[in-house]
């Protein structure tokens, strides 16, 4: 039981620590989703780490004290988590097409906020993702034409980065 306790507490602390570190160091790095601004990797890790620590603590204390109430609570929490995970997986496979359409629509809304006042985190997120994944837009570079109302893209879409390279021809942009 001591090993389980140490494992759950260290794992929970590790997840929580990474979440806090991300929140502190990447504070201006917002999510790509304009509909769920609180849904970020940092917040998700903080919540997950906290739950892991609490549930592990309840299970270990219940086992050490041989308290049936705490052990039953621990079992019920694990059962609920398992059922929630199973439900999410099933719903994901059943509604894959709808989830894909919703995600694309939401991401395209985020494109329209690119470079606007108060959205530096979202702008940075798009720039980093397009540079790192060598892509442009949600589906392709034409997504940006709706944003700028012209044939141009952000400089982060360019194969070779240079100032105002997004004004050049599509042959110089990531697809």
Residue pairs with C-beta under 8 A, 6 or more apart in sequence:
1 60
1 63
1 64
2 60
4 56
4 59
4 60
4 63
5 56
5 57
5 60
7 56
8 52
8 53
8 55
8 56
8 57
8 59
8 60
9 53
9 56
9 57
11 52
11 56
12 49
12 50
12 51
12 52
12 53
12 54
12 56
13 49
13 53
14 49
15 45
15 48
15 49
15 52
16 45
16 46
16 49
16 50
16 53
17 49
18 45
18 49
19 41
19 42
19 43
19 44
19 45
19 46
19 47
19 48
19 49
20 42
20 46
22 40
22 41
22 42
22 45
23 40
23 42
23 43
23 46
26 42
27 121
28 120
28 121
28 124
29 40
29 121
29 124
29 125
29 128
30 37
30 40
30 119
30 120
30 121
30 122
30 124
30 125
31 37
31 39
31 40
31 121
31 122
31 125
32 107
32 110
32 122
32 125
32 126
32 129
33 39
33 106
33 107
33 110
34 106
34 109
34 110
34 113
34 122
35 106
35 109
55 74
55 77
55 78
55 81
58 70
58 73
58 74
58 77
59 70
59 71
59 74
59 78
61 67
61 70
62 68
62 69
62 70
62 71
62 73
62 74
63 71
92 99
104 138
104 139
107 138
108 138
108 143
108 146
110 122
110 126
111 126
111 137
111 138
111 143
111 144
111 146
111 147
112 146
112 147
113 119
113 122
113 123
114 122
114 123
114 126
114 147
114 154
115 123
115 154
116 123
126 154
126 156
127 154
127 156
128 156
129 135
130 136
130 137
130 154
130 156
130 157
130 174
131 156
131 161
134 174
135 174
135 175
136 143
136 144
136 153
136 157
136 173
136 174
136 175
137 143
137 144
137 153
137 157
140 175
141 153
141 157
141 170
141 173
141 174
141 175
144 152
144 153
144 154
144 157
145 151
145 152
151 170
152 166
152 167
153 166
153 173
154 166
155 161
155 162
155 163
155 164
155 165
155 166
157 166
157 173
157 174
158 165
158 166
158 168
158 172
158 173
158 174
159 172
159 173
159 174
160 172
165 172
166 173
